[in-house]
Amino acid sequence: MRVAMVGAGAIGGFLGAQLAAAGVTTSALARGDTLTALRANGWRVRDEHGVRSAPVLASADAAELGQQDLVVLAVKAQSLRSAVASIGPLLGPDTMVLSAMNGVPWWFFHHLDGPYRGLGLASVDPDGVVAAAIESRRVIGGVVHLSCGRPEPGLVVHHRGRELIIGEPDHTESARLREVADVFGSAGLQVSVATNIHADVWYKLWGNLTINPVAALTGATADAILDDDLVRAFCETAMVEAQRIGDRIGCPIAQTPADRNEVTRKLGVFRPSMLQDADAGRSLELDALVGAVREIGSLVDVPTPAVDALFGLTRLSARARGLGE
């Protein structure tokens, strides 16, 4: 299998390195300092065993990489529209596209049974650019549960976790899904095949919905957010709103917000990814993580006053700091 990573940051870099180390032919669509580093050093990952490297063909030109069997989208959600504009040469007749991103993906309603089947989300793909670039038949849904950082271009630091959940957006069990699972499993990932990938997407979103933007807004680490009783109560109110939305769209969550936050607390002191982006002066994944929840809530008639407040405050803070949205 030939696999191209679109996005060679923390998650894309880790997945690419794992695949390459297992003998999979990997390439990376990259640019700038990341492209320079990949060409000079290949994939590089640092963990408790030290720094290891693996080969990769890196280019800023998708035509140089050629058609792939699998394309993995591992960019930040706000960068997806610009990323897909150049991926055409990677896509052959049967190329699969695995979305390994945070937040609500552009394909979320494409195959979801119910009155909103086929709906595009304005908060995620406002002008349909992503949906036009990637045919829905190509898409495999993905949810990544691992923690990595990128202290410098081309170097990934792996902190914890190796879990990858994949599933067909139409909830079928396909041969290609098993093929992808086998490839990532042979590369050291803990792969699960989901029969309702939408529920897995929504559950991960539920955990990121509040901690990430509150961290970006306040500069606080996750443990400090959960230690403040007023802030924690606000976060749990917003999570209840998202939980009610999930019930309406076939993505129920059995946990309570308090139970979910205890899982987060066990991770200790850490700086959520949105705080890292804010501190680095990068734009935030606000629309995919929070804006999409507001939009879907409006569709299914679930009020979201706490989510609205969180979205508005974080958006204003980002604008004031010149981070964009």
Buried (B, 14 or more C-beta within 10 A) or exposed (E): BBBBBBBBBBBBBBBBBBBBBBEBBBBBBBEEEBBBBBBEBBBBBBBEEEEEBBBBBBBBEBEEBBBBBBBBBBBBBBBBBEBBEBBEBBBEEEBBBBBBBBBBBBBBBBBBEEEBEEBBBEBBBEEEBBBEBBEBEBBBBBBBBBBBBBEEBBBBBBEEBBEBBBBBBBBEEBEEBBEBBEBBBBBEBEBBBBEBBBBBBBBBBBBBBBBBBBBBBBEBBBEBBBEBEEBBEBBBBBBBBBBBBBEBBBBEBEBEBEEBBEEBBEEEEBBBBBBBBBEEEBBBBBBBBBBBBBBBBEBBEBEBEBBBEBBEBBBEBBEEEEBEB
